[in-house]
Amino acid sequence: MQVKIVDTSLRDGHQSLIATRMTTDEILSVLPEIDEIGYYALEVWGGATFDSCLRFLNEDPWERLRAIKAKTKKTKLQMLLRGQNLLGYRNYPDDIVNLFVKKAIENGIDIIRVFDALNDIRNLEESVAAIKKYGGECQIALSYTTSPVHTLDYYVDLAQKVEKLGADSLCIKDMAGVLLPNDAYELVSRLKATINIPIELHTHSTGGVAEMTIMKAIEAGVDIVDTALSPFGSGTSQPTSESIQYALMGSKYDPKLNIEKMNEAAEKLAKIRDRYLESGTLNVKALMQNPNILKYQVPGGMLSNLMSQLKNQGAIDKLEDVLKEVPRVRADLGYPPLVTPLSQMVGTQAVINVLSGERYKMIPNEIKEYVKGLYGTPPAPISDEMRKLIIGDEEVITYRPADKLKPQFEEIKKNYQDLVSSDEDVLSIALFESVAVPFLKNRKSVVSSPSKVDEVVEINLYI
Ligand code: CO
């Protein structure tokens, strides 16, 4: 059976390798070639791209999406959405989730891959309902990890729930690149025997096993796999598109991608990559295979973040200690999969534990909220001892975390009525107020600066 390929160069590829710094212009410059390759879809939006646009690039993420859509005629556009967290790092009320999904689809997204870090189905309900309501293709991703509770039966059970919830396809999201080839074969075989919707595999090359894992998953009947073009593939990113195409060429799985167009796109992307290599944004370590992640279960993005965090604090020599502390923190917290926002939370706690010289001497507020159940139910129960250490006698909630969040849209719209000119602007503020507000103020001052207004008046006079 022919395998379909989703290209991630323009989202996860640059998120994993260059901290999501690719600009809209750079993305647009390669789309004509990428659109001709024959991919099933292009992952171009969501994840950290939204935050990065506003925070680092002074760009409007919505404008980026519209510009990408205008240049992509043949291939579906895909985004990554963190369920009730959307593209942020906390839960948003249902009105914001609903409108965000609506606007993402309106502005050009075809397929929404939605997941919850804890695989808590309650956190997916609102976004899934919205995707279906507004006519998007709904893919639900299972956050893959290994732990005493993350067994094959656990994933089979979860997959059944996902299919029941109405997903059009299911993704095994191995954000850490820890899925081993034989485990992938077993997992995909079990899932194919259980559910009827197509199955996609998303993994990372960090540990050096991803290509083998993909091959075994294909042999077990996986329908779609994620790859990235060579300049933004491999290392902490996805396996390389061209290599996978060569490997499968002529077999019954042949994705039949246009190699010539792939090479043209890769040539352009290589120039972009080289600029980030020269500036130091691309750390060569991110391109080196690191089998240690198979031991420590650390995703690529988290690994590069930990490296830069420690480097900034002059403590890069503590990397090994931090990587050893991560699984211990994870066990303390009931084995959450290491994916945003939990990867950052667990990573930060591990860094604090190591650098302060005493475990849990300082505890970030997010970790306390997690233990209170505000992110969802941890995969395994947290011990009473650990709970007391982190939140004392405070209560743990049992309802859906977003249940008690009040609608926010109208209030934000009112509060910033002078600043916002669209629902999309309101959503940007809802997600990232501290960076979206300065961005919108700056945009407004540029648009309405006196010289420009004068120019418009002058032109009008001539008409
Ligand atoms: Co990923």
Boltz pocket constraint, residues with backbone or C-beta under 6 A from the ligand:
constraints:
  - pocket:
      binder: B
      contacts: [[A, 12], [A, 174], [A, 175], [A, 202], [A, 203], [A, 204]]
      max_distance: 6.0
